[in-house]
Amino acid sequence: MPTNSLNINDLHNLSKKRLPQPIYDYMAGGADDEMALGNNIAGFSRYQLVPRALRDVTQIDTATRVLGCDIDLPFFISPIGQPRFFHPDSDLAGARAAAKFNTIFSLSSFSSKTLEEVAAVSAAPKMFQVYVLSDPDLNRQILDRCKAANYNALCLTVDTVVGGNRERDQRNGLTIPPKLSLASIFEFARKPRWVYNYLRDNGRDLANLDDAPSSKDAADFVKYMSGLLERHLTWEYAEEIVDYWGGPFAIKGVMSAQDALHAAEIGASAVIISNHGGRQLDTAPAPIEMVAEIREAVGDKIEIIVDGGIRRGSDIVKALALGANACSIGRPYVYGLAAGGQAGVERSLEILRSELIRDMTLAGCASVAEITPELIRDRLPAA
């Protein structure tokens, strides 16, 4: 049971037991040699926390404000595509869990439930992740729907102009259209509960796009996807979306100080430092390793959110100490979702919250505002 999981790795192991191997590989895998994937987690070990003694830590306040939202935790749920691969409740489970913890739930453009369905189950802060579509009218329609459904913020993902080379998926045949091998089919047969749940699920592959064909119609789906996204994505496109949205706006996939400065110049509220969970450009640095450099460059011009590799509450403390305003979690959320639906997601959030409170107490920080650069030590300082 998810409630018996003591840490995020326990949820990871439980999710692995419940998923067919091809779906597990889709969740856990990265691009090429998966160096960026490994770096995301290993990058945190570069930094050490230096506790401060004799501080009053009888009351710990984890509340903060990011993207115009007052939330009770300095971390929130990242947007995840195809969540019905992991549980039939998919996005609804994540939104409800985030609402219980009063933190932001981010909904992917490639969600399994519509943005309206998600809004209906949660009055808590929500962010919609958008890709720039080749149809400008459709872009505006989606943004208008987000406004009507009272989404608090918008997130533009900019690191997926082409898909990463995810060789695990290719070997498993988890492609469009699927080309499953006998071995892959056997792996699905070994998980009848997953197969049953997936077949009875009424979610969709592209729930927010009314004219999208079913992925079961392989040829039509491939043709539709090939013309769906705007390939010539530029800063001018991003600025147009910032202006049209007119509210809190994050650009996800920023990995350089120069791009963070550019994001501030076009009016973005935040950058989300992310290499897409190591699923796009392999050998990219770990997001945690870029925080101090980007903060030094942008000053207070823009909020910084760290996405990638977070597995412990201490990872969140390190990110904040280096200059981040908040963190977002992807795989820890998916591990919980696959392990037990909403209960699993809640367990994931509770694990990180309890670890965060303990680590703040031990570090001598009674509030998020007290997590400052003096708390962190870099074992590998620049030459």
N, C-alpha and C positions, 0 to 999 in steps of 0.2 A: 504494500500500500504506500502511496506517496507520503502519508503522514509519518511513516517509519523512516523516511529518508532524513539523514542527519546533515547532508550537505548537497550541493548541486551535482557533484559527481555521482552520488547515490541515485538522484533522479535520472541522470544520464544513463546509468546502468539499467535502471528499471525500464526506461523508454526503449533501450536496445532489446530487452527481452520481449517487449510487446509489439515491436514493429517488424515487418518483413525486411530482410536484409537490404533489398534495393531502396526501400523507403528510409531505412536507417542511414544508408550511405548518402542519400540525397540530403538528409538533415545534417549529418556530421562531416561530410566531405568538403574539400576545397578544390582549388584549381591547380593544374599542372602537378608539381611535386609536393604541393601542400605546405610549402615553406612559410608562406604568409599566415596560413591557418595556425601552424605551430607557434610562429612568432607572436601572434596575438595574445596567447596565454603566457608564453615564456617572457615576453617583454616586461611584465609586471615584476618579475623576479630581479630585474635590474635595480629596482628601487627598494629602499628600506625606510621603515617608519621609525622616527626618533621620538619616543614619548616624552611628555612634559609632566613633571611631578608636582604634587601638592596643589592640584587644581580642584575646585569644587565641581564634581561631576555627579552630584546626587540626582540631578534631573538632566536628561539628555533630550535635546530638541533636534529632530532630523528634518524638520520642515524647511522648505526653500521656495523660491519663486523662479520659474524658468518659462520662457515662451509665453509670458503674460499670464501664467497659471500659478496659483498658490497650491502647492502639493505637499503632502506629508512626508515624502521621501525624496532624496536627491538622485533618484533613479526611476526609470519608467520603461515600459514595454516597447520594443522596436517593431517596425512593420515587418510582417512575415508573409511571403507569398505561398499560396496553396496550403493553407493551414488544415484543410480537411484531410490531407494526407495523414495527419497526426491524431485527429479526434473529430468525430462528427459535429461536436458543438463548436469547433474551430474558433472563429473570431469572437463569437458570443461569450465563450468561456473566458477568453482573455480580457474582454471588456468588463465583464462582471467582476472578475478577480481584481483588476486594476481599480475599479470603483470602490471595492471594499477597503482598499489600502489608500484611497484618495491620491492616486498618481495617474499619470497620463497613459492612455492606451493609444498606440499608433496603428492605424488601419492601412494595410497595403492596397495599392491599386488592384493587385491580383489577389484580392481577398475572396473568401468562399461565401461570405454573406454581404449583402449590400450595405453601403454606408448608412442608409436609413434604418435598416434592421439593427445595426450596431448602436446607433444613436438611441433607438427605442428602449434598449435594455440598460443604458447607463447615462446618468446625468453628470457624471464625473468628467474631468478634462479629457478631450480627445484630439488627436492630430491625424490628418489624412495625408498619406504619402502618395504623391502624384508623379507619374512619368509624363514627359511632354509627348503628346500624341500628334500624329501627322495631320489630324483634322483640328484646326483652330477652334471651330465651333464646338466640337466635342470637349476640348479642353475647358472652354468657358462654361459649358453645361455642367461639367463635373464640379467645378469650383462653385457654381451657383447652388448646386445641390448641397455641397458642404456648408455653405453659408446658411441655407434654409434649415439644415439639420443641426445647426449650432456647433459645428466643429470649432475648436478654439484656435487651432494652428494648422499650418500647411507645411509639408516637408517635400522637397524636390530631390529625388535621387538622381545623381549625375554620373555615376560610374558604371553604367550598364549600356553604353552605346552598342556594344556587342557582348554576347554572353561569354563568360569565362570558360576555359577548357577544363571541364569537370569530368575527368576520365572515369571516376567511379560510376557515374551515371551512364556513360557510354558503354562500359563493360556490362552493366546490368540491363542495358536496353531501355533505361528510363529516359527516353527521348521523345520528341514529337515528330512523327508518330512513334508509339512504343515499338521496340523490336526486342522483345524479351526472349532470352535463351531458355532452354529446358531447365537449366540450373536456377534461373531467376523465377520461372514459373513454380518450381518446387519450393522455393523460399516463400512465395506467397501462400502456397498450399499448407505450409507448416504453421501459418497464423490465421486460422479460420475465423477467429473473432474479428481481427482487423478486416478481413475480406467482407464479412457480414456487415460490419459497421459502415464500410466504405460504399458498399452496394446499396444500402438502405438510406444513405445520406442524401438529402435533397439539396445540398449545396452545389455551387457552380464553380467552374475554373476561373471565370472572369465575371464575377457576380455584378460588378458595377458597370458593365458594358452591355447594354440591352441587346445589341445586335450581334454579339459574339456567338459563333456557332459552338456546339459542344465539341470537346476534345475527342469524343468518340467518332466524330466525323473528321478523320485525320486530315484528308486533303484540304477540306474547307478551312479547318482550324489553322493549318500551316500557312495557307494563303492569307488568311486574316491577320495572323501574327506578323507575317513578313512586312505588311504595310501599316501596322498599328503605330509603331513608335517613330518619332521624329529622329532621323539619323543625323541631321545637321544641327545638333544641339549646341547653342552658343550662349554666352553671357547675355546677349540681347534678348534671347528667348526667356532666360531666367528673370531678367529685369521686368519684362512685360508681365510675367506671372506674379511677381512681387507686387507690382502696381495694381494689377487687377484684383488680387486677393485683398490687399489693404489691411492685413492684420499680421499677427506673429507668423514668421516665415523662417524655416530652417532649410539649409542646403546640405544634403547628406552625401558623403563621398569625398569631402574635402580632405586632402592629405598634405597640403603645403601652406606655408605662411602667405605666399603670394596669392593663392586662391582665396584664403580666408580674408585677406585685405580686400580683394575684389568683391567678395560677398558682402562685406560691410559697405562698400561703395555703392552697390546697387540697392541697398536698403534691406538686406536680409537681417533678421533678428538674431540668428544663430547659425553656426556651422556645426555639423555633426561629423567629427573626425572618424572616418570609417573606411576600411578596405573591403567592405561587403562580406565580412566574416571570412576573409581569405578565399573568397569564391570567384574573384575576378582577376586582377593582376597579381600573379604570384611574385614572391620576393619583395612585395611592398613592405614598408616598415610597419611595426605594430602601432596602432593608433595611440596607445599610451606614450610611446616614445616621441610623438610629435606635439604633445600638449604644451610643454614649456616653451618650445620654439614658436609655436603659433601664438600663445598668449603674449610672449614678449613682443611679437610683431604687431598684434592688433590692440594691445592695451585693453581698455574698457569699451572699445567700439562695438563689440559683438559678443554674444554668449557662445561658450564652447561646450559641446556635449561629446562625450567619449563613447564610442560604440565598438565593441570587439574585445573578446578575451576575458570579460569579467566573469569570475567564478566565485569570488569571495567578497565579503564585506570590506576586507582590507584593500581589495583592488579599487573599490569605490573611494575609500579614504585617500589612497594614493593619487587617483585621478583628480580629486578635488584639491589636494595639496599642491599639485603641479599647476593648477590654474583653471581646471574645468568648473563649469557651473553645475553640471549634472552628468549622469551616465544613462545610457540606454542598454537594455539587455535583449538579446535575440535568442541564442541557443538555450540559456537557462529557462527562458519562457517556453520554448518549444519542448525541452526535456520534460517540463512539468505537464504541458498539454498532452504529450504522448503518454506520459506515465499515468495520468488520471484525470484528464479534462480540467474543469474549473478547479477541482480540489487540488490537482497537481500544480496548476499555475499559482494558486494561493500558497501552496507549500513552498514553491520557488521564491515567491516574494517574501514570505515569512522568514525563510532561511537567511536571505540576504539582509533583511531588516534586522533580525536579531544579531547577526554577525556584525553589522554596521554599528549598532548600539554598543555592543561589547567592545569593539575596536575603538570607537570614539571614547568610551570610558577609560580604557587602558591607555589611550594616547593623551588623555587629559584635555579632551575637547567636549565642551558641554553643548555646543551648537555647531551647525554647518559653517557658520561664519568664522568659527575658531580654527577651522582646518586650513592652515596657511602654509606657505612654502617652507617655513622653518621646521615643519614637521617631517620633511622628506629629505632623504639622503640618496644621492645617485652613486652607485658603486662603480659606474663607468663614466666619470666626468669627461667632458670634451677635452682633447689635448690642447 
